[in-house]
Amino acid sequence: MVPSIAIIDANVLEAAGLKYILNDIVPKVTVSTFKSVADLQQAMQAGEQFVHFFASTQAVVEDSAFFQAHARQTIVLTAQSANGNKLLGHFRCLSTNMMEHDLIKAVLHLHQMAHGGHAGASPHHGNLPEQEITGHAIEISPREQEVLALVARGFLNKEIADQLCISLPTVISHRKNICEKLHLRSVSSLTIYAVTHGIVRIEEI
């Protein structure tokens, strides 16, 4: 069964924006949006199951009992630091003000925390398995791994060619092969794969 993530946020535009980003950086997961916990609970009663809840601060405050009961699965969307907020101190938090690149790093950190500190750890109950975030592990060549690592670190094709002392068409060919093998297209999803498979460290992106 394909794992699902729920976004609970009355702000439709904010929820849609986060859904778009999550669909890009977590391509193997179904993302559903809900305006309230009541709507979410209706879906759960109908049999839908969710591995994570991305909930607005307002939703958590209004239905704290629900989220306290699902604290391990809950990630609170905050507009500012949660420091000093006793209620939010029980949850992992994600700032909605960060740029997409920073959001990618934050999601990777949350994934890493869920797996006991490193991306290759065995998944715990209620956490998103690595293969569901990145797709099934597919072997790519050592050279392709070098190219992928530089892509994840933000280098442009010409810069990758210079770094590896290969031609620009060769870099483009490697990137095409990587994308076809992994069934991934965006830089963000390639970055997720690279980090969760140990090709590059979070600190390097």
Kinemage of the C-alpha trace (Angstrom):
@kinemage 1
@onewidth
@group {chain A} dominant
@subgroup {mainchain}
@vectorlist {calphas} color= white
{ca met a 1} P 0.000 0.000 0.000
{ca val a 2} L 1.286 3.454 -0.932
{ca pro a 3} L 1.956 5.478 2.244
{ca ser a 4} L 0.019 8.712 2.719
{ca ile a 5} L 0.777 12.075 4.288
{ca ala a 6} L -1.962 14.382 5.554
{ca ile a 7} L -1.689 18.168 5.577
{ca ile a 8} L -4.128 19.791 7.993
{ca asp a 9} L -4.311 23.521 7.359
{ca ala a 10} L -7.282 25.877 6.959
{ca asn a 11} L -5.105 28.073 4.742
{ca val a 12} L -5.851 26.460 1.370
{ca leu a 13} L -3.027 28.209 -0.491
{ca glu a 14} L -0.425 27.269 2.115
{ca ala a 15} L -1.618 23.649 2.134
{ca ala a 16} L -1.572 23.481 -1.679
{ca gly a 17} L 1.942 24.930 -1.806
{ca leu a 18} L 3.278 22.419 0.718
{ca lys a 19} L 1.514 19.588 -1.105
{ca tyr a 20} L 3.182 20.614 -4.366
{ca ile a 21} L 6.622 20.637 -2.742
{ca leu a 22} L 6.097 17.327 -0.927
{ca asn a 23} L 4.853 15.679 -4.127
{ca asp a 24} L 8.091 16.783 -5.744
{ca ile a 25} L 10.548 15.809 -3.022
{ca val a 26} L 8.667 12.711 -1.773
{ca pro a 27} L 7.426 11.304 -5.104
{ca lys a 28} L 6.379 7.850 -3.887
{ca val a 29} L 3.893 9.161 -1.309
{ca thr a 30} L 0.260 10.223 -1.604
{ca val a 31} L -0.338 13.664 -0.081
{ca ser a 32} L -3.863 14.707 0.970
{ca thr a 33} L -4.982 18.076 2.327
{ca phe a 34} L -7.656 18.734 4.953
{ca lys a 35} L -9.064 21.999 6.270
{ca ser a 36} L -9.695 20.582 9.743
{ca val a 37} L -9.105 17.596 12.001
{ca ala a 38} L -12.797 16.743 11.618
{ca asp a 39} L -12.286 16.302 7.869
{ca leu a 40} L -9.164 14.240 8.539
{ca gln a 41} L -10.957 11.985 10.996
{ca gln a 42} L -13.724 11.351 8.469
{ca ala a 43} L -11.116 10.127 6.021
{ca met a 44} L -9.495 7.953 8.695
{ca gln a 45} L -12.860 6.470 9.635
{ca ala a 46} L -13.333 5.626 5.962
{ca gly a 47} L -10.142 3.563 6.138
{ca glu a 48} L -7.404 5.966 5.052
{ca gln a 49} L -4.122 5.610 6.954
{ca phe a 50} L -1.409 8.251 7.248
{ca val a 51} L 2.242 7.872 8.186
{ca his a 52} L 2.658 11.581 8.948
{ca phe a 53} L 0.511 14.613 9.751
{ca phe a 54} L 1.765 18.052 8.693
{ca ala a 55} L -0.474 20.289 10.795
{ca ser a 56} L -0.758 24.049 11.112
{ca thr a 57} L -0.167 25.561 14.532
{ca gln a 58} L -3.841 26.558 14.672
{ca ala a 59} L -4.975 22.991 13.998
{ca val a 60} L -2.707 21.646 16.740
{ca val a 61} L -3.935 24.229 19.247
{ca glu a 62} L -7.599 23.585 18.415
{ca asp a 63} L -7.317 19.767 18.488
{ca ser a 64} L -4.341 19.193 20.757
{ca ala a 65} L -5.730 15.902 22.104
{ca phe a 66} L -5.710 14.323 18.637
{ca phe a 67} L -2.174 15.417 17.857
{ca gln a 68} L -0.868 14.504 21.317
{ca ala a 69} L -2.161 10.995 20.627
{ca his a 70} L -0.285 10.994 17.305
{ca ala a 71} L 2.767 12.957 18.452
{ca arg a 72} L 5.312 10.666 16.763
{ca gln a 73} L 3.614 11.140 13.407
{ca thr a 74} L 2.961 14.874 13.727
{ca ile a 75} L 5.052 17.686 12.260
{ca val a 76} L 3.795 21.150 13.156
{ca leu a 77} L 3.935 23.885 10.513
{ca thr a 78} L 5.083 27.069 12.211
{ca ala a 79} L 5.628 30.598 10.943
{ca gln a 80} L 8.316 31.228 13.549
{ca ser a 81} L 10.408 29.445 16.135
{ca ala a 82} L 8.542 27.114 18.485
{ca asn a 83} L 10.951 27.914 21.314
{ca gly a 84} L 9.065 28.832 24.451
{ca asn a 85} L 5.786 27.343 23.282
{ca lys a 86} L 5.080 24.564 25.763
{ca leu a 87} L 2.431 22.948 23.557
{ca leu a 88} L 4.555 22.826 20.416
{ca gly a 89} L 7.592 21.720 22.398
{ca his a 90} L 6.183 18.173 22.305
{ca phe a 91} L 6.333 18.045 18.500
{ca arg a 92} L 8.801 18.257 15.662
{ca cys a 93} L 8.286 21.577 13.879
{ca leu a 94} L 8.845 22.801 10.334
{ca ser a 95} L 8.984 26.485 9.429
{ca thr a 96} L 6.695 27.524 6.573
{ca asn a 97} L 8.888 30.549 5.856
{ca met a 98} L 11.900 28.666 4.509
{ca met a 99} L 12.928 28.411 0.871
{ca glu a 100} L 12.422 25.109 -0.988
{ca his a 101} L 16.107 24.119 -0.730
{ca asp a 102} L 15.985 24.613 3.034
{ca leu a 103} L 12.696 22.724 3.213
{ca ile a 104} L 14.335 19.781 1.458
{ca lys a 105} L 17.087 19.764 4.088
{ca ala a 106} L 14.522 20.040 6.887
{ca val a 107} L 12.487 17.106 5.552
{ca leu a 108} L 15.680 15.072 5.229
{ca his a 109} L 16.628 15.912 8.819
{ca leu a 110} L 13.168 14.823 9.992
{ca his a 111} L 13.524 11.593 8.021
{ca gln a 112} L 16.969 11.038 9.512
{ca met a 113} L 15.659 11.617 13.041
{ca ala a 114} L 12.857 9.133 12.412
{ca his a 115} L 15.449 6.485 11.545
{ca gly a 116} L 17.605 6.815 14.595
{ca gly a 117} L 20.117 9.317 13.270
{ca his a 118} L 21.052 8.064 9.820
{ca ala a 119} L 19.182 7.578 6.591
{ca gly a 120} L 19.974 3.906 6.107
{ca ala a 121} L 18.530 2.693 9.422
{ca ser a 122} L 15.655 0.281 9.512
{ca pro a 123} L 12.294 2.058 9.599
{ca his a 124} L 10.345 2.152 12.837
{ca his a 125} L 6.625 1.638 13.027
{ca gly a 126} L 4.791 4.794 12.024
{ca asn a 127} L 7.770 6.305 10.192
{ca leu a 128} L 8.157 6.593 6.457
{ca pro a 129} L 10.322 3.767 5.044
{ca glu a 130} L 13.331 4.883 3.041
{ca gln a 131} L 12.264 3.030 -0.108
{ca glu a 132} L 8.935 4.843 -0.068
{ca ile a 133} L 10.689 8.215 0.026
{ca thr a 134} L 13.257 7.491 -2.644
{ca gly a 135} L 11.838 4.680 -4.707
{ca his a 136} L 13.379 1.200 -4.786
{ca ala a 137} L 17.155 1.219 -4.554
{ca ile a 138} L 18.592 0.967 -8.076
{ca glu a 139} L 22.270 0.508 -8.814
{ca ile a 140} L 23.934 3.423 -10.541
{ca ser a 141} L 27.563 3.417 -11.640
{ca pro a 142} L 30.357 4.988 -9.572
{ca arg a 143} L 30.671 7.813 -12.127
{ca glu a 144} L 26.917 8.421 -12.018
{ca gln a 145} L 27.159 8.585 -8.234
{ca glu a 146} L 29.868 11.250 -8.558
{ca val a 147} L 27.670 13.256 -10.916
{ca leu a 148} L 24.618 12.820 -8.669
{ca ala a 149} L 26.566 13.970 -5.604
{ca leu a 150} L 27.569 17.175 -7.375
{ca val a 151} L 24.013 17.735 -8.619
{ca ala a 152} L 22.752 17.386 -5.042
{ca arg a 153} L 25.408 19.859 -3.869
{ca gly a 154} L 24.070 22.443 -6.305
{ca phe a 155} L 26.693 22.379 -9.057
{ca leu a 156} L 25.672 23.257 -12.635
{ca asn a 157} L 26.457 20.939 -15.560
{ca lys a 158} L 29.489 22.979 -16.670
{ca glu a 159} L 30.836 23.032 -13.112
{ca ile a 160} L 30.341 19.250 -12.818
{ca ala a 161} L 32.234 18.757 -16.062
{ca asp a 162} L 35.108 20.868 -14.753
{ca gln a 163} L 35.127 19.091 -11.372
{ca leu a 164} L 35.240 15.614 -12.926
{ca cys a 165} L 37.372 16.561 -15.952
{ca ile a 166} L 34.787 15.276 -18.421
{ca ser a 167} L 32.942 16.939 -21.281
{ca leu a 168} L 29.656 18.802 -20.887
{ca pro a 169} L 27.781 16.360 -23.193
{ca thr a 170} L 29.042 13.494 -21.007
{ca val a 171} L 27.622 15.163 -17.888
{ca ile a 172} L 24.292 15.687 -19.626
{ca ser a 173} L 24.298 12.030 -20.719
{ca his a 174} L 25.039 10.849 -17.154
{ca arg a 175} L 22.236 13.022 -15.761
{ca lys a 176} L 19.807 11.637 -18.344
{ca asn a 177} L 20.792 8.066 -17.444
{ca ile a 178} L 20.463 8.772 -13.699
{ca cys a 179} L 16.993 10.233 -14.123
{ca glu a 180} L 15.869 7.317 -16.296
{ca lys a 181} L 17.229 4.693 -13.899
{ca leu a 182} L 15.732 6.310 -10.787
{ca his a 183} L 12.519 7.549 -12.428
{ca leu a 184} L 13.201 10.951 -10.897
{ca arg a 185} L 13.261 14.291 -12.679
{ca ser a 186} L 13.675 17.244 -10.318
{ca val a 187} L 16.885 18.268 -8.573
{ca ser a 188} L 15.076 18.125 -5.236
{ca ser a 189} L 14.006 14.480 -5.677
{ca leu a 190} L 17.508 13.558 -6.865
{ca thr a 191} L 18.876 15.266 -3.752
{ca ile a 192} L 16.553 13.222 -1.537
{ca tyr a 193} L 17.803 10.042 -3.204
{ca ala a 194} L 21.445 11.039 -2.900
{ca val a 195} L 21.210 11.808 0.814
{ca thr a 196} L 19.099 8.810 1.814
{ca his a 197} L 21.420 6.452 -0.071
{ca gly a 198} L 24.609 7.838 1.450
{ca ile a 199} L 25.899 9.368 -1.798
{ca val a 200} L 26.109 12.802 -0.183
{ca arg a 201} L 25.704 14.086 3.404
{ca ile a 202} L 22.956 16.495 4.431
{ca glu a 203} L 25.631 18.942 5.553
{ca glu a 204} L 26.997 19.088 1.987
{ca ile a 205} L 23.815 20.206 0.235
